[in-house]
Amino acid sequence: MTDSIISFQKVNKWYGNSFHVLRDIDLEVARGERIVICGPSGSGKSTLIRCINRLEEHQEGVLRVDGVELSDDVRAIEAIRKQVGMVFQQFNLFPHLTVLENLTLAPMWVGKMPRAEAEDRAMQQLKRVRIAEQALKYPLQLSGGQQQRVAIARALCLTPKIMLFDEPTSALDPEMIKEVLDVMIELAGQGITMLCVTHEMGFAKAVADRVIFMDQGQIVEQNSPHQFFDNPQSERTKDFLSKILGH
């Protein structure tokens, strides 16, 4: 693919000397593509996406994001982080700041944006995730689902080209999961490149262009959602799906 926005070539990563967490990862992500990554815990899924904005460093291979190779060059890393928004399992909001202040912090400090413009952009993103009426509340006054939607809006305030989601619903109560997934489904229709680590297989079927299954640091299988769920190729994938889908 010539128009890859993310390219992994034989990427390897170890924790310490013994734990080989990513093994020879080859992956091309096209601009605007939506990928869901699933697999058992400890399979390297979160590490894979955290390498994309250099929250984790790989030790071998080549990783390029939007044409820039990720190395120890601090400027390159900073440039990439402006293109890549990330939403974590825990919401990572500042409890002593209002929702609006949480959203304007990075654009004003990192992006040197005037306050009025930052607030205007923040309100646009809060509307986008359907939570604008909560702008002046503090995070702990909100439900978990609302906090996660604030976290998504915060990532969008830097107008990223790529959005990474690391199990964004796993800390939520079941009734709150849907409201977060609905917001993500809406975003998926807007052309942002998305990589999402999740066990929400309904979301994968609704949104993903491609589902990737990882196990023991390797990409075991990847396919369209239809093929992946209806016709898994590897025994490891079949075993995982039988556990997670219950059949």
Helices and strands as residue ranges (DSSP letters): E 4-15, E 19-30, E 34-38, H 45-52, E 60-65, E 68-69, H 74-83, E 84-87, H 99-109, H 115-128, G 132-134, G 139-141, H 144-156, E 162-166, H 174-188, E 193-197, H 201-207, E 210-215, E 218-223, H 225-230, H 235-245
